[in-house]
Amino acid sequence: MSRRRFLRTTAALSASAVLPGTGLAQPGVQKIFRWAFNAAETGFDPAQISDLYSGYIVANIFDSPLQYDFLARPAILRPRTLVALPEISSDFRTYTLRVRPGIFFQDDPAFKGKRRELTAADHVYAMKRVFDPRWKSPQFTSMEKYGMAG
């Protein structure tokens, strides 16, 4: 199935699940979308995954700063956890990303029962993990090739 057809099918399923009279949104009935992979995922750590199926899952668990609008022609970037697209300096060496307020992490004991809001430091931490030799990240070479300083 092509990516475009998959996106249209998924959008149709999502829309039909909330439309009245479809029989899919009956009270007390769980709405579950199942999708079988050809192989098992290898992990959920974004800095360490290198396979396609783990990438699919991680992309739906974690929110990235930007996302592609694949249905737009040509495909364009849209802010996901940012207020707007990054501001780029005149020498193209500095990108300023402003995180949209009001995005919170899922409750977890790591936050000691306190509500935790997403900050720019969280995105910086995720990028630094890719460059940290401890994690042996498969994305390191790609990011280094594009000139990211770490």
N, C-alpha and C positions, 0 to 999 in steps of 0.2 A: 504494500500500500504506500503510495507516495505521501510525503510530508504534508502537502497541501490537502489531499483527500482526508488524511488522518485528522488534520486540524478542523476541517469542515464537519467531519463526522462527530468529533468530540464536541464542537460547538453546538451541533444539532442535538446531541444527547443532553448536554447541559441545559439548553433552552427548553427541551421537552420535559425535563424533570421538574421544572417550576411552572409550566403552563397548566392552568386548570383544565380538567376534563381529559387529560391524557392517561390517567390511571397509574402513572408512575409515582406521583407524589401523594400516595394515600397515607392517612395518619397511622402511625405505628409501624410502618414499613420502612426498613432501612434502605437508603439509596446507596448502592455500591457499584462502582465501576471496576471491573476486573480486566487486567491486560496481562497476557502471558508473555514472558521473555523467552528467548531461545537459550539463554544461559543465565546462571545465577549471578546476582550482584556480588562484588568482591569487598565492598565496604561503603561506609557513609562519611568518611573523612574527606572533605573537598580537596585538601592538600595532598592526599595520597591516592586518590582513585585515578585509574587510567583506562578503564573499560567503558564502553558505551552504555551498558545497562545501569551501572552504578551512577553514571552521569545523568541519566534520565531521572532516577529517583532523587538524587541530591538536588537537581534543579527544581524539584517540586517540594523539597523540604526546606531549603534555605532560600532566602530572598536576596537576589543580587542587586547591586546598585543600578544597573541598566538591564534592559531586555530588548530583544529584537521584536519588531512587529513584522512577522513573517508574511502576513496577508497584505501588507502594503507593498506596492510595486513602484520603485525598488524598495527592498526591505530597509527599514530605518530603525534607529535606536530610540527607545523611549525610556524615561526615568521610571524606575521601579521602587526603590527606596530613597531616591533623591528628590529634591524639590524641583530641579530642572537638570538639563544636560550639563556636564562639567564645563567649567570656565577654563579655557586653555590660554596660557601665557603666550606672548608674542614670539618667544624663542622655542615654543613647543616642548619645554622641559618640565613645566609645572601644570598640573591639572588640579583644579579646586572643585571638590565635590561637597555639596551641602545636603545633609541628610534630612529627610522629611520628618518632622516631629510626629509623635503619636504612634510609632511602631514599637511594639513591645515583644519581648521574648516570651516563649511559652513558660509557664510555671515550672520551676525545677529546683531541687534542693541546693544546687550550686549557687543560687541567688538568695539562699537563706530565707525563703518565704517573702522576699520583697519584690515588688514589681520592678522590672528592669527594662529601661528604654534603650533602643538601638542608638548607638552613637557612631561618629566618624571613626573613633578609635577601634571599634569592632571591625570595620572594614580594613583598617590598617593592619590590625592583628592578623586577619585572615591572609592578607598579602605577604606579611612577614613570615608566616609559617611556610609558605612555598619556598622562600629563600633560605630557610633554616636547614642546615645540613643534617640535623637530627632526623628530620622527617623524610629525607630522600624523595622529595616530591617529583613525580614524573612531569609536572607542569613547569619545573624550573627552567629547562632548556628553552621552552617556547617563550617564556617571559623574558629570559635573558636575551634571546634572539631579537626581540622587539625593543631592546634597549632600556628595559626597566632597571633602575639602579638598585632596587631592593629596599 
